[in-house]
Amino acid sequence: MEVTAKMRFTGISARKARLVVNEVRGMHALEAVDMLRHMPQRAAGVLAGTITSALHNASENLGLDQDDMYIKAVYADQAPMRRWRRFAGRGRFKPWRRRSSHITVVLDEVDAADDWLEEAI
């Protein structure tokens, strides 16, 4: 059974978040959280919190075991940019863009039918 958790409007650009997201796709959820805790990127902490939230959703709402969960899908989409102007000399201005992203994590249970996951790990 699939479990979803979303972290919306994070203060990290989607391009930087995708570098971390691509590392954990297809891993066991608890192993991914342990790995993310030791990564220096700021997106790693946000992604670890989102995976932990999905694990808690699985155990509290559906009564699933956290040890049997793996990351079925994870992606970082671009969220709205915050734009403002920084005034410069000679009547000009320089646009500033603060990029943000939405991070989505989908967890699923490891079944006997999911032999490909065991071979990948």
N, C-alpha and C positions, 0 to 999 in steps of 0.2 A: 504494500500500500504506500502510495506516495505522500510525502509530507513536504510542505513548502514554507519557506521563511523569506521575507523581503526586508532589505534595509534600503530605505528610500532617502534621496537627497543627501547622500554622504558628501563630505567636503573633499573628495578625491576625484580627480579626473578619471573618466572611464578608460582612457588609454593606459594610465598607470595601474589601475585596478586590474585590467585584463592580464597584465604580466604575472600577477599573483594568482588570479583565478585559473589560468591555464595550468598551473602547477598541481592543483588539487583535484582536478576533474577525474572522476572514476575511482578515487581512493576510498578506503574505509573512513568513515566520518571521524572517529576518535583519533585515528592516526593523522588525519589531515589537520585537526585542531592542534595536536602536539607539534607537528611540523611548523604550522603557522605561528605558534607562540615564540619560535626561535628565529623567525625571519625579521630582518631590519626594516622592511618596507612598512609604511603607515597603513597601507591597504590590508596588510596581513592581519592586523589586530581587528579591523572592522569585519573582515571575512570570517575570522575565527569566532567572533561574537555572533555573527549571523548563522554559522553552522551550529553553534551551541544552542541558539534559539530554536533552530529546526529540530535538534535532538530533544530538547525539552518539550516541544510541541508533540513529537512522536510519543514520548513516554507519558505525558500528562493527558493529552486529548484522546489518543488512540490506544494507549497501553502497550506500545511496542517496546522491544528491548533495544537499548542504545548500541549494544555491541554488534547487532546484526545489520546496522544501517551503513549504506555507502552513498556516495555522492553521485546521483544519476545525472544531474545537470546543474551547472552553475554558470552564470553569465553576468556581465556588467554592462548595462546600457547607459547611454548618455542621458542626463537629466537637464532641466533648464539651466542656462548659464545666467549668472548674475552679472550684469553689465553696468559699468559706470564710467564717468569721464575723469581724467586727471588733466587739469589745465596746465598747459606748458607756456613757454614764452612766445612772443610775437603773435598772440591771438590764436594760437593753435590749442588742440587738446589731444591727448593720447587715450584711446579706449583701453580700459582694463576689463578683462573677462575672468570671472571666477567660475571654473568648471566644476560640475558635480555629477554624480552618477547614482544609478539604482542598481543594487546588487541583489540577485535572486538565487536562492539555493533550493534544489529539489533533491530530497533524500528518498531512498527506496530500500526495502529489505533485501538482504542477500538470501536467495532461495537455492534449492538444489538445481534449478534450471539455469541459474546464472553461473555456469561453469567458466565462462569467458572471463569473469571478474577474478576468480581464483587464479587462473593462468596468467592474467596480467600482473598480478601482485606477486 
